[in-house]
């Protein structure tokens, strides 16, 4: 009985660890980490409400990616292929959707991505949710808005060469946004600036798109540079998934790539968390600054307040991971496995 239970544990652990590096933008792991960090950047008038619902917000941070399987209109909301929109897209693409649609047509925008414009639409919906004091809608649009903001902080979400496929660098997308942060999160400085009011959210998000896009040539060139020290056998590993073989970058290559990248991935994660906080805060202000404590089903207990205080302290000291305070999918899944094993062996 014990032997069979242990076999089950190993099987489940294998599934968890293999799934952690799969997924879409930032990987499920990255989105969930960034979502939690964003809560720590909020002002006190918002922080208690968001912290109370932190587990929910962390889990639903990946909902837009999950929706892509059933909703054909979902995918374009996650990216913008700038090179397809002109020779100098950062200068030529209109920042308002009506002007962009008039210039390129709605079909063209749907084909090459609408992320920056969809973010503004989600921001407006979150603002209206605050105005209505609608808890469910506040949480729903907070999670979705955050996801799209976080996506445009990934450089390859702004490029037609989104997976390195145009330059013979297939798999680069997952390497940069999933494998690298998962391998190196423990060494990252996860503290970011507090939320600020965005007087012009539209221009702010286009500023993010610009800074992300300007990193594309660098991350492509670094992959080529690091590849010179690897053979195909040491650079790639073959993974079987759904009956198909797929080449993934090895741990050794990922480590070498991260070393030359420096703080690029860390910096985009931190900027992403800060911008998420700022959009939530701006929506709350524009929504009339409702008293969010009144929307809680029960008042916050002393233990709850102490927990937030401890998390904020660990966040500032860079010990969130060390103190096991990050609600990542891996951690939650492992906790579920432990509970299951305990009941199985009882």
C-alpha positions in Angstrom: 0.0 0.0 0.0 2.8 2.4 1.0 4.7 1.5 -2.2 1.7 2.2 -4.4 1.0 5.5 -2.7 4.6 6.6 -3.2 4.4 5.7 -6.9 1.3 7.9 -7.1 3.1 10.7 -5.4 6.0 10.5 -7.9 3.6 10.4 -10.8 1.7 13.5 -9.6 4.9 15.4 -8.8 6.2 14.6 -12.3 3.0 16.0 -13.8 3.2 19.2 -11.7 6.8 19.9 -12.5 6.3 19.2 -16.2 3.2 21.5 -16.4 5.0 24.3 -14.6 7.1 25.1 -17.6 4.2 24.9 -20.1 1.5 27.4 -20.8 1.3 30.8 -22.4 2.4 34.3 -21.5 4.9 34.5 -18.6 3.9 30.9 -18.0 1.2 30.3 -15.4 4.0 30.5 -12.8 5.1 34.0 -13.8 1.6 35.5 -14.0 0.7 34.2 -10.5 3.9 35.6 -9.0 3.4 39.0 -10.6 -0.2 39.1 -9.5 0.8 38.6 -5.9 3.5 41.2 -6.1 1.1 43.7 -7.5 -1.0 43.5 -4.4 1.9 44.6 -2.2 2.3 47.8 -4.3 -1.3 49.0 -3.5 -2.1 51.8 -1.1 -3.6 50.8 2.3 -7.1 51.8 1.3 -7.1 49.0 -1.3 -4.6 46.5 0.1 -6.8 44.8 2.6 -9.5 44.1 0.1 -7.1 42.7 -2.5 -5.1 40.7 0.1 -8.3 39.1 1.3 -8.9 37.9 -2.2 -5.3 37.2 -3.1 -5.6 33.5 -3.5 -8.5 34.0 -5.9 -6.7 36.7 -7.9 -3.6 34.6 -8.1 -5.5 31.6 -9.4 -7.6 33.6 -11.9 -4.6 35.5 -13.2 -4.2 32.8 -15.9 -7.9 32.7 -16.9 -7.4 34.7 -20.2 -4.9 32.1 -21.3 -7.3 29.3 -20.4 -10.1 31.0 -22.3 -8.0 30.9 -25.6 -9.0 27.2 -25.9 -12.7 28.0 -26.3 -12.9 31.6 -27.5 -11.6 32.4 -31.0 -11.6 36.1 -30.2 -9.3 35.8 -27.2 -5.8 35.3 -28.7 -5.4 38.8 -30.3 -5.9 40.4 -26.9 -2.5 39.1 -25.7 -0.1 40.6 -28.2 0.6 43.1 -30.9 2.9 42.2 -33.9 4.3 45.7 -34.4 6.5 44.9 -37.5 3.3 44.0 -39.4 1.9 47.5 -39.0 4.6 49.5 -40.7 8.4 50.1 -41.1 8.4 52.4 -38.0 5.5 51.0 -36.0 6.4 52.7 -32.7 6.0 56.0 -34.5 3.3 55.2 -37.0 0.7 53.1 -35.1 -2.2 55.3 -33.7 -2.6 54.9 -30.0 -6.4 55.1 -30.1 -8.4 52.1 -31.4 -10.7 54.1 -33.7 -7.7 55.7 -35.4 -5.9 52.4 -35.7 -8.9 50.6 -37.1 -9.4 53.4 -39.6 -5.8 53.1 -40.8 -5.4 49.3 -40.8 -9.0 47.9 -40.7 -10.4 45.9 -37.8 -9.5 42.6 -39.5 -5.9 43.5 -39.7 -5.8 44.5 -36.1 -7.5 41.2 -35.1 -4.8 39.3 -37.1 -1.8 41.2 -35.7 -3.1 41.8 -32.1 -5.0 44.4 -30.1 -3.4 44.1 -26.7 -2.8 47.8 -25.9 -6.3 48.8 -26.9 -7.9 45.9 -25.1 -6.1 46.9 -21.9 -7.8 50.3 -22.0 -11.2 48.6 -22.5 -10.6 46.4 -19.5 -9.5 49.4 -17.4 -12.7 51.2 -18.2 -14.7 48.1 -17.2 -12.8 47.9 -13.9 -13.5 51.6 -13.3 -17.2 51.0 -13.8 -17.1 48.0 -11.4 -15.6 50.2 -8.7 -18.4 52.8 -9.4 -21.0 50.1 -8.9 -19.3 48.7 -5.8 -19.7 45.3 -7.4 -17.2 42.9 -5.7 -17.5 40.1 -8.2 -16.9 42.4 -11.2 -14.0 44.2 -9.4 -12.2 40.9 -8.9 -13.1 39.6 -12.4 -11.8 42.7 -14.2 -8.8 43.1 -11.9 -7.6 39.7 -12.8 -8.2 40.0 -16.5 -6.8 43.5 -16.8 -3.7 42.4 -14.9 -3.1 39.5 -17.3 -3.0 41.7 -20.4 -0.8 44.3 -18.8 1.6 41.6 -17.8 1.6 40.2 -21.3 2.8 43.4 -23.0 5.8 43.5 -20.6 7.1 40.4 -22.4 9.1 41.6 -25.4 8.1 38.8 -27.8 4.4 39.7 -27.3 5.2 42.8 -29.3 6.9 41.1 -32.2 5.9 39.2 -35.4 8.9 37.0 -34.5 7.1 36.0 -31.4 8.8 32.6 -30.9 12.0 33.2 -32.8 10.5 31.2 -35.6 11.5 33.8 -38.3 15.2 33.6 -37.2 15.5 29.9 -36.6 15.2 30.3 -32.8 12.1 28.2 -32.2 11.1 27.9 -28.5 12.6 31.2 -27.5 9.3 32.6 -26.3 8.9 29.9 -23.6 12.6 30.0 -22.7 12.5 33.8 -22.0 9.2 34.1 -20.2 8.8 30.7 -18.5 11.9 28.6 -18.1 14.3 31.5 -17.2 12.1 33.0 -14.4 11.2 29.7 -13.0 14.8 28.6 -12.7 16.1 31.9 -11.3 13.3 33.4 -9.3 15.1 32.8 -6.0 17.9 35.2 -7.2 15.5 38.0 -8.3 14.8 41.2 -6.5 11.0 41.2 -6.5 10.4 44.6 -4.8 9.0 47.3 -7.0 7.7 50.8 -6.6 4.3 51.5 -5.1 1.3 52.1 -7.3 0.9 55.6 -8.8 -2.0 57.4 -10.4 -1.8 57.2 -14.2 -3.1 60.5 -15.7 -3.0 59.0 -19.2 -3.3 55.2 -19.0 -3.4 54.9 -22.8 0.1 56.5 -23.2 1.4 54.6 -20.2 0.6 51.3 -21.8 2.1 52.4 -25.1 5.2 53.3 -23.2 5.3 49.7 -21.9 4.8 48.3 -25.5 7.7 50.5 -26.7 10.1 49.5 -23.9 9.3 45.8 -24.5 9.7 46.0 -28.2 13.1 47.7 -28.0 14.3 44.6 -26.1 13.5 42.2 -28.9 16.7 42.5 -30.9 18.8 42.2 -27.8 17.2 39.0 -26.5 17.4 37.4 -30.0 21.1 38.3 -30.4 21.9 37.0 -26.9 20.4 33.6 -27.9 22.6 33.5 -30.9 25.6 34.5 -28.9 25.1 31.8 -26.2 24.4 29.2 -28.8 27.9 29.4 -30.1 29.0 27.5 -26.9 26.5 24.7 -27.3 25.8 21.8 -29.7 22.3 20.7 -30.6 22.6 17.8 -28.1 23.6 20.2 -25.2 21.3 23.0 -26.3 18.0 21.1 -26.7 16.1 18.2 -25.0 13.4 16.3 -26.7 10.0 16.3 -24.8 7.1 14.0 -25.8 3.7 15.7 -25.4 0.3 14.5 -26.7 2.1 12.0 -28.9 4.3 14.7 -30.5 8.0 15.3 -30.0 9.1 18.9 -29.2 12.5 20.4 -28.7 12.9 22.5 -25.6 16.0 24.3 -24.4 18.1 22.5 -21.8 18.6 23.7 -18.2 22.2 24.3 -19.0 21.4 26.5 -22.0 18.8 28.4 -20.0 21.3 29.1 -17.2 23.8 30.4 -19.7 21.2 32.5 -21.5 20.0 34.0 -18.2 23.6 34.9 -17.2 24.1 37.0 -20.4 20.5 38.5 -20.2 21.5 39.9 -16.8 18.4 41.4 -15.0 16.3 41.8 -18.1 13.6 39.2 -17.1 13.6 40.3 -13.5 13.2 43.9 -14.5 10.3 43.2 -16.7 8.6 41.2 -14.0 9.0 44.1 -11.5 7.8 46.7 -14.0 4.8 44.4 -14.8 3.8 44.2 -11.1 4.2 48.0 -10.6 2.1 48.7 -13.7 -0.6 46.2 -12.6 -0.8 47.9 -9.2 -1.0 51.3 -10.9 -3.8 50.4 -13.2 -5.8 48.9 -10.3 -5.2 52.1 -8.3 -6.1 54.4 -11.2 -9.3 52.5 -11.8 -10.2 52.7 -8.1 -9.6 56.5 -8.1 -11.5 57.1 -11.3 -14.3 54.9 -9.9 -14.8 57.3 -7.0 -12.5 55.7 -4.4 -15.2 53.4 -2.9 -14.5 52.1 0.7 -13.4 48.6 -0.2 -13.5 47.4 3.4 -17.3 47.8 3.3 -17.3 45.2 0.4 -15.8 42.5 2.6 -18.2 39.9 3.8 -16.4 39.9 7.2 -14.1 42.5 8.8 -10.4 41.8 8.6 -9.2 39.9 11.7 -6.1 40.7 13.6 -4.4 37.5 12.3 -5.2 38.5 8.7 -3.7 41.9 9.2 -0.6 40.4 10.8 -0.3 38.0 7.8 -0.3 40.9 5.4 2.2 42.8 7.5 4.6 39.8 7.5 4.3 39.4 3.8 5.0 43.0 3.1 8.0 42.8 5.4 9.3 39.7 3.5 8.6 41.4 0.2 10.7 44.4 1.1 13.5 42.2 2.5 13.5 39.9 -0.5 12.6 36.8 1.5 9.1 35.9 0.1 10.4 32.7 -1.5 12.6 31.8 1.4 9.7 32.1 3.8 7.4 30.2 1.5 5.0 33.1 1.1 4.5 33.0 -2.7 1.2 31.4 -3.8 2.5 29.9 -7.0 0.7 27.1 -8.8 3.6 24.8 -7.9 3.3 25.5 -4.2 -0.5 25.2 -4.1 -0.3 21.9 -6.1 2.4 20.5 -3.8 0.3 21.3 -0.7 -2.6 19.5 -2.3 -0.4 16.5 -3.0 0.8 16.4 0.6 -2.8 16.5 1.9 -3.7 13.7 -0.5 -0.8 11.6 0.5 -1.5 12.1 4.2 -5.1 10.9 3.7 -4.0 8.0 1.5 -1.5 6.7 4.1 -3.8 7.3 7.1 
